[in-house]
Amino acid sequence: MTIEERAETFSVLLKQLGYTKVQTGAWVEKIVDDGQGFPKTIYHCPFCNTEGNGTHYCPECGARLKE
């Protein structure tokens, strides 16, 4: 069995077990005025466009993100 065949077999087995590849990227930052003249940073996930708090993972889609 070649390396490519083994990789394909492992890929199929992992999918059957429920494992999926985690998307990785970086938060999209937007600086806005908070209404009192101070800047506020808002973070959005680049994959699902959910607003987050800049942590290491998106609370909606689970993507691994960095600030």
Distance bins in CASP14 RR format, pairs under 12 A and 6 or more apart:
PFRMAT RR
TARGET T0000
AUTHOR 0000-0000-0000
RMODE 2
METHOD distances of the structure
MODEL  1
1 7 0 0 0 0 0 1 0 0 0 0 0
1 8 0 0 0 0 1 0 0 0 0 0 0
1 9 1 0 0 1 0 0 0 0 0 0 0
1 10 0 0 0 0 0 1 0 0 0 0 0
2 8 0 0 0 0 1 0 0 0 0 0 0
2 9 0 0 0 0 0 1 0 0 0 0 0
3 9 0 0 0 0 0 1 0 0 0 0 0
3 10 0 0 0 0 0 1 0 0 0 0 0
4 10 0 0 0 0 0 1 0 0 0 0 0
4 11 0 0 0 0 0 1 0 0 0 0 0
5 11 0 0 0 0 0 1 0 0 0 0 0
5 12 0 0 0 0 0 1 0 0 0 0 0
6 12 0 0 0 0 0 1 0 0 0 0 0
6 13 0 0 0 0 0 1 0 0 0 0 0
7 13 0 0 0 0 0 1 0 0 0 0 0
7 14 0 0 0 0 0 1 0 0 0 0 0
8 14 0 0 0 0 0 1 0 0 0 0 0
8 15 0 0 0 0 0 1 0 0 0 0 0
9 15 0 0 0 0 0 1 0 0 0 0 0
9 16 0 0 0 0 0 1 0 0 0 0 0
10 16 0 0 0 0 0 1 0 0 0 0 0
10 17 0 0 0 0 0 1 0 0 0 0 0
10 19 0 0 0 0 0 1 0 0 0 0 0
11 17 0 0 0 0 0 1 0 0 0 0 0
11 18 0 0 0 0 0 1 0 0 0 0 0
11 19 0 0 0 0 1 0 0 0 0 0 0
11 20 0 0 0 0 0 1 0 0 0 0 0
11 21 0 0 0 0 1 0 0 0 0 0 0
12 18 0 0 0 0 0 1 0 0 0 0 0
12 19 0 0 0 0 0 1 0 0 0 0 0
13 19 0 0 0 0 1 0 0 0 0 0 0
14 20 0 0 0 0 1 0 0 0 0 0 0
14 21 0 0 0 0 1 0 0 0 0 0 0
15 21 0 0 0 0 1 0 0 0 0 0 0
20 61 0 0 0 0 0 1 0 0 0 0 0
20 62 0 0 0 0 0 1 0 0 0 0 0
20 63 0 0 0 0 0 1 0 0 0 0 0
21 62 0 0 0 0 0 1 0 0 0 0 0
21 63 0 0 0 0 0 1 0 0 0 0 0
21 64 0 0 0 0 0 1 0 0 0 0 0
22 47 0 0 0 0 0 1 0 0 0 0 0
22 56 0 0 0 0 0 1 0 0 0 0 0
22 57 0 0 0 0 1 0 0 0 0 0 0
22 58 0 0 0 0 0 1 0 0 0 0 0
22 61 0 0 0 0 1 0 0 0 0 0 0
22 62 1 0 0 1 0 0 0 0 0 0 0
22 63 1 0 0 1 0 0 0 0 0 0 0
22 64 1 0 1 0 0 0 0 0 0 0 0
22 65 0 0 0 0 0 1 0 0 0 0 0
23 45 0 0 0 0 1 0 0 0 0 0 0
23 46 0 0 0 0 1 0 0 0 0 0 0
23 47 1 0 1 0 0 0 0 0 0 0 0
23 48 0 0 0 0 1 0 0 0 0 0 0
23 57 0 0 0 0 0 1 0 0 0 0 0
23 58 0 0 0 0 1 0 0 0 0 0 0
23 60 0 0 0 0 0 1 0 0 0 0 0
23 61 1 0 0 1 0 0 0 0 0 0 0
23 62 1 0 0 1 0 0 0 0 0 0 0
23 63 1 0 1 0 0 0 0 0 0 0 0
23 64 1 0 0 1 0 0 0 0 0 0 0
23 65 0 0 0 0 1 0 0 0 0 0 0
24 45 0 0 0 0 0 1 0 0 0 0 0
24 46 0 0 0 0 0 1 0 0 0 0 0
24 47 0 0 0 0 1 0 0 0 0 0 0
24 56 0 0 0 0 0 1 0 0 0 0 0
24 57 0 0 0 0 0 1 0 0 0 0 0
24 58 0 0 0 0 0 1 0 0 0 0 0
24 61 0 0 0 0 0 1 0 0 0 0 0
24 62 0 0 0 0 0 1 0 0 0 0 0
24 63 1 0 0 1 0 0 0 0 0 0 0
24 64 1 0 1 0 0 0 0 0 0 0 0
24 65 1 0 0 1 0 0 0 0 0 0 0
24 66 0 0 0 0 1 0 0 0 0 0 0
25 43 0 0 0 0 0 1 0 0 0 0 0
25 45 0 0 0 0 1 0 0 0 0 0 0
25 46 1 0 0 1 0 0 0 0 0 0 0
25 47 0 0 0 0 1 0 0 0 0 0 0
25 54 0 0 0 0 0 1 0 0 0 0 0
25 56 0 0 0 0 0 1 0 0 0 0 0
25 57 0 0 0 0 0 1 0 0 0 0 0
25 58 0 0 0 0 1 0 0 0 0 0 0
25 61 0 0 0 0 0 1 0 0 0 0 0
25 62 0 0 0 0 0 1 0 0 0 0 0
25 63 1 0 0 1 0 0 0 0 0 0 0
25 64 1 0 0 1 0 0 0 0 0 0 0
25 65 1 0 1 0 0 0 0 0 0 0 0
25 66 1 0 0 1 0 0 0 0 0 0 0
25 67 0 0 0 0 0 1 0 0 0 0 0
26 43 0 0 0 0 1 0 0 0 0 0 0
26 44 0 0 0 0 0 1 0 0 0 0 0
26 45 0 0 0 0 1 0 0 0 0 0 0
26 46 1 0 0 1 0 0 0 0 0 0 0
26 47 0 0 0 0 0 1 0 0 0 0 0
26 54 0 0 0 0 1 0 0 0 0 0 0
26 56 0 0 0 0 0 1 0 0 0 0 0
26 58 0 0 0 0 0 1 0 0 0 0 0
26 63 0 0 0 0 1 0 0 0 0 0 0
26 64 0 0 0 0 1 0 0 0 0 0 0
26 65 1 0 1 0 0 0 0 0 0 0 0
26 66 1 0 1 0 0 0 0 0 0 0 0
26 67 1 0 0 1 0 0 0 0 0 0 0
27 41 0 0 0 0 1 0 0 0 0 0 0
27 42 0 0 0 0 1 0 0 0 0 0 0
27 43 1 0 1 0 0 0 0 0 0 0 0
27 44 1 0 0 1 0 0 0 0 0 0 0
27 45 1 0 0 1 0 0 0 0 0 0 0
27 46 1 0 0 1 0 0 0 0 0 0 0
27 47 0 0 0 0 0 1 0 0 0 0 0
27 49 0 0 0 0 0 1 0 0 0 0 0
27 50 0 0 0 0 0 1 0 0 0 0 0
27 51 0 0 0 0 1 0 0 0 0 0 0
27 52 1 0 0 1 0 0 0 0 0 0 0
27 53 0 0 0 0 1 0 0 0 0 0 0
27 54 1 0 1 0 0 0 0 0 0 0 0
27 55 0 0 0 0 1 0 0 0 0 0 0
27 56 0 0 0 0 1 0 0 0 0 0 0
27 57 0 0 0 0 0 1 0 0 0 0 0
27 58 0 0 0 0 1 0 0 0 0 0 0
27 59 0 0 0 0 0 1 0 0 0 0 0
27 63 0 0 0 0 1 0 0 0 0 0 0
27 64 0 0 0 0 0 1 0 0 0 0 0
27 65 1 0 1 0 0 0 0 0 0 0 0
27 66 1 0 0 1 0 0 0 0 0 0 0
27 67 1 0 1 0 0 0 0 0 0 0 0
28 41 0 0 0 0 0 1 0 0 0 0 0
28 42 0 0 0 0 1 0 0 0 0 0 0
28 43 1 0 0 1 0 0 0 0 0 0 0
28 44 1 0 1 0 0 0 0 0 0 0 0
28 45 1 0 0 1 0 0 0 0 0 0 0
28 46 1 0 1 0 0 0 0 0 0 0 0
28 47 0 0 0 0 0 1 0 0 0 0 0
28 48 0 0 0 0 0 1 0 0 0 0 0
28 49 0 0 0 0 1 0 0 0 0 0 0
28 50 0 0 0 0 0 1 0 0 0 0 0
28 51 0 0 0 0 0 1 0 0 0 0 0
28 52 0 0 0 0 0 1 0 0 0 0 0
28 54 0 0 0 0 0 1 0 0 0 0 0
28 58 0 0 0 0 0 1 0 0 0 0 0
28 63 0 0 0 0 0 1 0 0 0 0 0
28 65 0 0 0 0 1 0 0 0 0 0 0
28 66 0 0 0 0 0 1 0 0 0 0 0
28 67 0 0 0 0 0 1 0 0 0 0 0
29 39 0 0 0 0 0 1 0 0 0 0 0
29 40 0 0 0 0 0 1 0 0 0 0 0
29 41 1 0 1 0 0 0 0 0 0 0 0
29 42 1 0 0 1 0 0 0 0 0 0 0
29 43 1 0 1 0 0 0 0 0 0 0 0
29 44 0 0 0 0 1 0 0 0 0 0 0
29 45 0 0 0 0 0 1 0 0 0 0 0
29 46 0 0 0 0 0 1 0 0 0 0 0
29 51 0 0 0 0 0 1 0 0 0 0 0
29 52 0 0 0 0 0 1 0 0 0 0 0
29 53 0 0 0 0 0 1 0 0 0 0 0
29 54 0 0 0 0 1 0 0 0 0 0 0
29 65 0 0 0 0 0 1 0 0 0 0 0
29 66 0 0 0 0 0 1 0 0 0 0 0
29 67 1 0 0 1 0 0 0 0 0 0 0
30 39 0 0 0 0 0 1 0 0 0 0 0
30 40 0 0 0 0 1 0 0 0 0 0 0
30 41 1 0 0 1 0 0 0 0 0 0 0
30 42 1 0 1 0 0 0 0 0 0 0 0
30 43 1 0 0 1 0 0 0 0 0 0 0
30 44 1 0 0 1 0 0 0 0 0 0 0
30 49 0 0 0 0 0 1 0 0 0 0 0
30 51 0 0 0 0 1 0 0 0 0 0 0
30 52 0 0 0 0 0 1 0 0 0 0 0
31 37 0 0 0 0 0 1 0 0 0 0 0
31 38 0 0 0 0 0 1 0 0 0 0 0
31 39 1 0 1 0 0 0 0 0 0 0 0
31 40 1 0 0 1 0 0 0 0 0 0 0
31 41 1 0 1 0 0 0 0 0 0 0 0
31 42 1 0 0 1 0 0 0 0 0 0 0
31 43 0 0 0 0 0 1 0 0 0 0 0
32 38 0 0 0 0 0 1 0 0 0 0 0
32 39 1 0 0 1 0 0 0 0 0 0 0
32 40 1 0 1 0 0 0 0 0 0 0 0
32 41 0 0 0 0 1 0 0 0 0 0 0
32 42 1 0 1 0 0 0 0 0 0 0 0
32 43 0 0 0 0 0 1 0 0 0 0 0
32 44 0 0 0 0 0 1 0 0 0 0 0
32 51 0 0 0 0 0 1 0 0 0 0 0
33 39 1 0 0 1 0 0 0 0 0 0 0
33 40 1 0 0 1 0 0 0 0 0 0 0
33 41 0 0 0 0 0 1 0 0 0 0 0
33 42 0 0 0 0 0 1 0 0 0 0 0
34 40 1 0 1 0 0 0 0 0 0 0 0
34 41 0 0 0 0 0 1 0 0 0 0 0
34 42 0 0 0 0 0 1 0 0 0 0 0
40 51 0 0 0 0 0 1 0 0 0 0 0
40 53 0 0 0 0 0 1 0 0 0 0 0
41 51 0 0 0 0 0 1 0 0 0 0 0
41 52 0 0 0 0 0 1 0 0 0 0 0
41 53 0 0 0 0 1 0 0 0 0 0 0
41 54 0 0 0 0 1 0 0 0 0 0 0
41 67 0 0 0 0 1 0 0 0 0 0 0
42 49 0 0 0 0 0 1 0 0 0 0 0
42 50 0 0 0 0 0 1 0 0 0 0 0
42 51 1 0 0 1 0 0 0 0 0 0 0
42 52 1 0 0 1 0 0 0 0 0 0 0
42 53 0 0 0 0 1 0 0 0 0 0 0
42 54 0 0 0 0 1 0 0 0 0 0 0
43 49 0 0 0 0 0 1 0 0 0 0 0
43 50 0 0 0 0 1 0 0 0 0 0 0
43 51 1 0 0 1 0 0 0 0 0 0 0
43 52 1 0 1 0 0 0 0 0 0 0 0
43 53 1 0 0 1 0 0 0 0 0 0 0
43 54 1 0 1 0 0 0 0 0 0 0 0
43 55 0 0 0 0 1 0 0 0 0 0 0
43 56 0 0 0 0 0 1 0 0 0 0 0
43 57 0 0 0 0 0 1 0 0 0 0 0
43 58 0 0 0 0 1 0 0 0 0 0 0
43 59 0 0 0 0 0 1 0 0 0 0 0
43 65 0 0 0 0 1 0 0 0 0 0 0
43 66 0 0 0 0 0 1 0 0 0 0 0
43 67 1 0 0 1 0 0 0 0 0 0 0
44 50 1 0 0 1 0 0 0 0 0 0 0
44 51 1 0 1 0 0 0 0 0 0 0 0
44 52 1 0 0 1 0 0 0 0 0 0 0
44 53 0 0 0 0 0 1 0 0 0 0 0
44 54 0 0 0 0 1 0 0 0 0 0 0
44 58 0 0 0 0 1 0 0 0 0 0 0
44 59 0 0 0 0 0 1 0 0 0 0 0
44 60 0 0 0 0 0 1 0 0 0 0 0
44 61 0 0 0 0 0 1 0 0 0 0 0
44 63 0 0 0 0 0 1 0 0 0 0 0
44 65 0 0 0 0 0 1 0 0 0 0 0
45 51 0 0 0 0 1 0 0 0 0 0 0
45 52 1 0 0 1 0 0 0 0 0 0 0
45 53 0 0 0 0 0 1 0 0 0 0 0
45 54 0 0 0 0 1 0 0 0 0 0 0
45 55 0 0 0 0 0 1 0 0 0 0 0
45 56 0 0 0 0 0 1 0 0 0 0 0
45 57 0 0 0 0 1 0 0 0 0 0 0
45 58 1 0 1 0 0 0 0 0 0 0 0
45 59 0 0 0 0 1 0 0 0 0 0 0
45 60 1 0 0 1 0 0 0 0 0 0 0
45 61 1 0 0 1 0 0 0 0 0 0 0
45 62 0 0 0 0 1 0 0 0 0 0 0
45 63 1 0 0 1 0 0 0 0 0 0 0
45 64 0 0 0 0 0 1 0 0 0 0 0
45 65 1 0 0 1 0 0 0 0 0 0 0
45 66 0 0 0 0 0 1 0 0 0 0 0
46 52 0 0 0 0 0 1 0 0 0 0 0
46 58 0 0 0 0 1 0 0 0 0 0 0
46 61 0 0 0 0 0 1 0 0 0 0 0
46 63 1 0 0 1 0 0 0 0 0 0 0
46 64 0 0 0 0 0 1 0 0 0 0 0
46 65 1 0 0 1 0 0 0 0 0 0 0
46 66 0 0 0 0 0 1 0 0 0 0 0
47 57 0 0 0 0 0 1 0 0 0 0 0
47 58 1 0 0 1 0 0 0 0 0 0 0
47 60 0 0 0 0 1 0 0 0 0 0 0
47 61 1 0 1 0 0 0 0 0 0 0 0
47 62 0 0 0 0 1 0 0 0 0 0 0
47 63 1 0 1 0 0 0 0 0 0 0 0
47 64 0 0 0 0 0 1 0 0 0 0 0
47 65 0 0 0 0 1 0 0 0 0 0 0
48 57 0 0 0 0 0 1 0 0 0 0 0
48 58 1 0 0 1 0 0 0 0 0 0 0
48 59 0 0 0 0 1 0 0 0 0 0 0
48 60 1 0 1 0 0 0 0 0 0 0 0
48 61 1 0 1 0 0 0 0 0 0 0 0
48 62 0 0 0 0 1 0 0 0 0 0 0
48 63 1 0 0 1 0 0 0 0 0 0 0
48 65 0 0 0 0 0 1 0 0 0 0 0
49 58 0 0 0 0 1 0 0 0 0 0 0
49 60 0 0 0 0 1 0 0 0 0 0 0
49 61 0 0 0 0 1 0 0 0 0 0 0
49 63 0 0 0 0 0 1 0 0 0 0 0
50 57 0 0 0 0 0 1 0 0 0 0 0
50 58 1 0 0 1 0 0 0 0 0 0 0
50 59 1 0 0 1 0 0 0 0 0 0 0
50 60 1 1 0 0 0 0 0 0 0 0 0
50 61 1 0 0 1 0 0 0 0 0 0 0
50 62 0 0 0 0 1 0 0 0 0 0 0
50 63 0 0 0 0 1 0 0 0 0 0 0
50 65 0 0 0 0 0 1 0 0 0 0 0
51 58 0 0 0 0 1 0 0 0 0 0 0
51 59 0 0 0 0 1 0 0 0 0 0 0
51 60 0 0 0 0 1 0 0 0 0 0 0
52 58 1 0 0 1 0 0 0 0 0 0 0
52 59 1 0 0 1 0 0 0 0 0 0 0
52 60 0 0 0 0 1 0 0 0 0 0 0
52 61 0 0 0 0 0 1 0 0 0 0 0
52 62 0 0 0 0 0 1 0 0 0 0 0
52 63 0 0 0 0 0 1 0 0 0 0 0
52 65 0 0 0 0 1 0 0 0 0 0 0
52 67 0 0 0 0 0 1 0 0 0 0 0
53 59 0 0 0 0 1 0 0 0 0 0 0
53 60 0 0 0 0 0 1 0 0 0 0 0
53 65 0 0 0 0 0 1 0 0 0 0 0
53 67 0 0 0 0 0 1 0 0 0 0 0
54 63 0 0 0 0 0 1 0 0 0 0 0
54 64 0 0 0 0 0 1 0 0 0 0 0
54 65 1 0 0 1 0 0 0 0 0 0 0
54 66 0 0 0 0 1 0 0 0 0 0 0
54 67 1 0 1 0 0 0 0 0 0 0 0
55 62 0 0 0 0 0 1 0 0 0 0 0
55 63 0 0 0 0 0 1 0 0 0 0 0
55 64 0 0 0 0 0 1 0 0 0 0 0
55 65 1 0 0 1 0 0 0 0 0 0 0
55 66 0 0 0 0 1 0 0 0 0 0 0
55 67 0 0 0 0 1 0 0 0 0 0 0
56 62 0 0 0 0 1 0 0 0 0 0 0
56 63 0 0 0 0 1 0 0 0 0 0 0
56 64 1 0 0 1 0 0 0 0 0 0 0
56 65 1 0 0 1 0 0 0 0 0 0 0
56 66 1 0 0 1 0 0 0 0 0 0 0
56 67 0 0 0 0 1 0 0 0 0 0 0
57 63 1 0 0 1 0 0 0 0 0 0 0
57 64 1 0 1 0 0 0 0 0 0 0 0
57 65 1 0 0 1 0 0 0 0 0 0 0
57 66 0 0 0 0 0 1 0 0 0 0 0
57 67 0 0 0 0 0 1 0 0 0 0 0
58 64 0 0 0 0 1 0 0 0 0 0 0
58 65 1 0 1 0 0 0 0 0 0 0 0
58 66 0 0 0 0 0 1 0 0 0 0 0
59 65 0 0 0 0 0 1 0 0 0 0 0
END
